[in-house]
């Protein structure tokens, strides 16, 4: 599987900005003025050592239930108005970021960089939709885009090599929970 790097960034003070393309791809569309609304959060899911999947919490809520039960849920972050958020401690640990104290008043920081990436077919499908002037809703491959975050080391962690097969297996686990919740009438399908 080939991947497209969407953005590389350096969270020197343990804060990070959710890139615009990442927000679009995952369906992160926070309601203006609703600070406590779950649509204002993003969640991170473990996908092998050093790799996390990024999803908008609201459209993925049924899948997040399965991820929590399977102990793959790492953390949630609440980006501010400019999409800046503090890296959750669980995510920092999972990605293996080296954190240092910058001085008595400066706080914690890291010299590690991070890379946001997506499978190439999904990226080009997204670009075609956006370039055509339409609104992106979800990839044709499933209900949620496959956006990942990892340290910016090359070669990428070995976990990236088997990512596509792993995701297929995990999303198969989501289906019964989603169907059950839909039958009961308490939830919508992720991405709808």
C-alpha positions in Angstrom: 0.0 0.0 0.0 1.2 3.5 -0.9 0.6 6.4 1.4 0.5 10.2 1.0 2.0 12.4 3.6 -0.5 15.1 4.3 1.5 17.2 6.7 4.7 17.0 8.8 4.9 19.1 11.9 7.1 19.6 15.0 5.3 19.8 18.3 8.1 21.4 20.2 5.9 22.5 23.1 3.6 19.5 23.1 0.9 21.2 21.1 -0.1 20.4 17.6 -2.4 21.8 15.0 -4.9 19.6 13.2 -4.1 20.2 9.5 -7.0 21.4 7.3 -6.8 18.4 5.0 -6.8 16.0 8.0 -9.9 17.8 9.5 -11.7 17.5 6.1 -10.7 13.8 5.6 -11.9 12.7 9.0 -15.0 14.7 9.0 -14.0 17.0 11.9 -16.7 19.8 11.6 -17.1 21.3 15.0 -20.2 23.4 15.6 -19.4 27.0 16.2 -19.8 28.0 19.8 -20.5 24.5 21.2 -17.3 24.1 23.3 -18.6 21.0 25.1 -20.0 19.3 22.1 -18.5 15.9 21.3 -18.2 17.1 17.7 -15.3 19.3 18.9 -13.0 16.3 19.7 -10.7 14.0 17.8 -9.8 10.5 19.0 -6.6 8.5 18.6 -6.6 4.7 18.2 -3.6 2.4 18.5 -2.5 0.8 15.2 0.6 -1.0 16.1 3.7 0.3 17.8 4.3 4.0 17.0 1.2 4.4 14.8 -2.1 6.0 15.7 -5.3 6.3 13.6 -7.0 9.7 13.9 -10.8 10.0 13.8 -13.3 12.7 14.4 -15.0 11.5 17.6 -18.6 12.3 16.7 -18.9 10.4 13.4 -16.9 7.5 14.9 -18.8 7.1 18.2 -20.0 3.5 17.5 -16.6 2.4 16.3 -15.0 4.0 19.4 -17.1 1.8 21.6 -15.5 -1.3 20.0 -12.0 0.3 20.1 -12.4 0.9 23.8 -13.5 -2.6 24.6 -10.6 -4.0 22.5 -8.1 -1.7 24.4 -7.1 0.2 21.2 -8.5 3.6 22.3 -5.6 5.9 23.2 -7.0 9.3 23.9 -9.2 12.2 22.9 -8.1 15.8 22.3 -10.2 18.9 22.0 -8.8 21.3 19.3 -9.4 25.0 19.9 -10.8 27.5 17.5 -7.6 27.4 15.4 -7.5 23.6 15.6 -4.5 23.6 18.0 -4.5 21.0 20.8 -2.2 19.6 23.5 -0.9 16.1 22.7 -2.5 13.6 25.1 0.0 11.8 27.3 -1.2 8.4 26.2 -0.7 9.4 22.5 2.8 10.7 23.3 3.7 7.4 24.9 2.2 5.3 22.1 4.1 7.3 19.4 7.3 7.0 21.4 8.0 10.8 21.5 11.0 11.8 23.6 9.8 14.5 26.0 12.2 16.8 27.8 11.9 19.6 30.3 12.8 22.8 28.5 13.7 24.7 31.7 12.2 25.8 34.9 9.6 28.0 33.3 9.5 26.7 29.7 7.6 23.5 30.4 7.9 20.2 28.5 8.8 19.8 24.9 9.9 17.3 22.2 12.4 17.5 19.4 10.6 14.7 17.5 8.5 15.5 14.4 5.2 14.0 13.5 3.7 12.9 10.1 0.0 12.8 9.2 -0.5 10.3 6.4 -3.4 8.5 4.5 -3.6 5.7 1.9 -2.9 7.1 -1.6 -6.3 5.9 -3.1 -8.3 7.7 -0.4 -6.2 10.8 -0.8 -6.7 11.0 -4.5 -10.4 10.2 -4.1 -10.7 13.1 -1.6 -8.8 15.5 -3.9 -11.1 14.6 -6.9 -14.2 15.3 -4.8 -12.9 18.6 -3.4 -11.5 19.7 -6.8 -14.9 19.0 -8.4 -16.4 21.5 -5.9 -18.3 18.9 -3.9 -18.2 18.3 -0.1 -16.2 15.3 1.1 -18.2 13.0 3.3 -16.4 9.6 3.4 -14.2 7.4 1.3 -15.8 4.8 -1.0 -13.8 2.1 0.9 -15.8 2.6 4.2 -17.4 4.9 6.6 -14.3 6.6 8.0 -11.1 7.8 6.3 -7.9 6.1 7.3 -5.7 9.0 8.6 -2.7 8.1 10.7 -0.1 9.9 12.8 3.4 8.7 13.5 6.9 10.0 14.3 8.7 11.4 11.4 11.4 8.8 11.2 12.3 7.1 7.9 11.8 4.2 7.4 8.4 4.5 9.1 7.7 2.0 11.9 7.2 -1.6 10.7 3.6 -1.4 11.8 2.8 0.8 8.7 3.6 -2.2 6.4 0.7 -4.2 7.6 -1.7 -1.3 8.3 -4.2 -2.0 5.5 -4.8 -5.7 6.5 -5.0 -4.7 10.2 -7.6 -2.0 9.4 -9.7 -4.4 7.4 -9.8 -6.8 10.3 -10.6 -4.1 12.9 -13.4 -2.6 10.8 -14.9 -6.0 10.5 -15.1 -6.0 14.4 -17.0 -2.7 14.2 -19.8 -3.9 12.0 -21.8 -5.9 14.6 -21.8 -3.1 17.1 -22.9 -0.6 14.5 -25.7 -2.8 13.3 -26.9 -3.5 16.9 -26.9 0.2 17.8 -28.7 1.0 14.5 -31.4 -1.6 15.2 -32.0 -0.3 18.7 -32.3 3.2 17.1 -29.7 4.9 19.3 -27.1 5.6 16.7 -26.4 6.4 13.1 -23.9 4.8 10.9 -20.4 6.4 11.2 -19.8 9.0 8.6 -23.5 9.6 7.9 
